[in-house]
Amino acid sequence: MTQWLYRLGARVLRLVLILGGLVFALSVLVAGLILAALLTVVSLLRGRRPTASWQAVRRARSRAASHVSASRGAPRHSGEVVDIEARELP
């Protein structure tokens, strides 16, 4: 009789933990979606085009790669610097 109660309790506990994990995962997903929507709305209200997050990741990776190559002594390729006259836009 006690073995049966132990197995039943273990299954109930496992079910509760799985359901709790699913609720937590879904709440994190919903929070991420709400945050993305809010950031998009804020950027549109400020007049800026929302950028895709993969572009920011790509920029960060390229910066990191350039710093790594510079620290290893590899020659960095720098583009030609062009001096321009700034003008104000209407």
VEXMI-352118 format. One line per 10 residues: number of its first residue (from 1); their letters; for each residue x, y, z of C-alpha. Coordinates in nm, 3 decimals, padded with zeros to 5 digits. Each point is the difference from the previous one (the first is absolute). Example, Ala and Ser with C-alpha at 12.3 -4.5 7.8 and 13.67 -1.06 7.14 Angstrom:
1) as) 01.230/-00.450/00.780; 00.137/00.344/-00.066
END
This chain:
1) mtqwlyrlga) 00.000/00.000/00.000; 00.276/00.247/00.083; 00.184/-00.079/-00.325; -00.313/00.088/-00.196; -00.038/00.332/00.187; 00.368/00.078/-00.057; -00.035/-00.058/-00.377; -00.318/00.206/-00.013; 00.166/00.285/00.190; 00.305/-00.012/-00.226
11) rvlrlvlilg) -00.215/00.017/-00.312; -00.206/00.286/00.137; 00.316/00.188/00.095; 00.150/-00.061/-00.345; -00.320/00.122/-00.166; -00.007/00.314/00.217; 00.366/00.076/-00.079; -00.052/-00.050/-00.374; -00.308/00.221/-00.001; 00.185/00.264/00.203
21) glvfalsvlv) 00.287/-00.007/-00.248; -00.238/00.038/-00.292; -00.175/00.293/00.165; 00.336/00.164/00.071; 00.124/-00.052/-00.357; -00.322/00.138/-00.147; 00.010/00.302/00.230; 00.359/00.077/-00.107; -00.105/-00.034/-00.365; -00.296/00.234/00.045
31) aglilaallt) 00.215/00.250/00.190; 00.252/-00.003/-00.286; -00.270/00.056/-00.258; -00.148/00.287/00.200; 00.344/00.157/00.040; 00.069/-00.030/-00.373; -00.335/00.159/-00.081; 00.059/00.286/00.244; 00.348/00.068/-00.134; -00.136/00.002/-00.355
41) vvsllrgrrp) -00.279/00.243/00.090; 00.241/00.228/00.188; 00.245/00.006/-00.290; -00.280/00.077/-00.247; -00.130/00.281/00.222; 00.347/00.148/00.020; 00.026/-00.006/-00.379; 00.264/-00.268/-00.024; -00.025/-00.312/-00.202; 00.008/-00.312/00.220
51) taswqavrra) 00.302/-00.216/-00.080; 00.004/-00.375/-00.003; 00.190/-00.147/00.291; 00.213/-00.221/-00.227; 00.153/00.314/-00.149; 00.113/00.115/00.342; 00.141/-00.344/00.070; 00.187/00.000/-00.331; 00.147/00.345/00.077; 00.110/-00.112/00.344
61) rsraashvsa) 00.163/-00.312/-00.140; 00.187/00.197/-00.266; 00.123/00.246/00.263; 00.113/-00.285/00.221; 00.175/-00.168/-00.293; 00.183/00.321/-00.091; 00.117/00.043/00.358; 00.120/-00.359/00.013; 00.192/00.032/-00.326; 00.153/00.328/00.120
71) srgaprhsge) 00.110/-00.155/00.326; 00.166/-00.290/-00.181; 00.212/00.233/-00.207; -00.178/-00.063/-00.327; -00.015/00.304/-00.226; -00.330/00.182/00.021; -00.149/00.113/-00.324; -00.102/00.360/00.033; -00.188/00.179/-00.271; 00.099/00.330/-00.149
81) vvdiearelp) -00.105/00.295/00.213; -00.184/00.270/-00.192; -00.043/00.345/00.149; -00.330/00.156/-00.097; -00.166/00.330/00.069; -00.303/-00.038/00.224; -00.321/00.172/-00.102; -00.325/00.043/00.183; -00.307/-00.168/-00.142; -00.330/00.192/-00.015
END
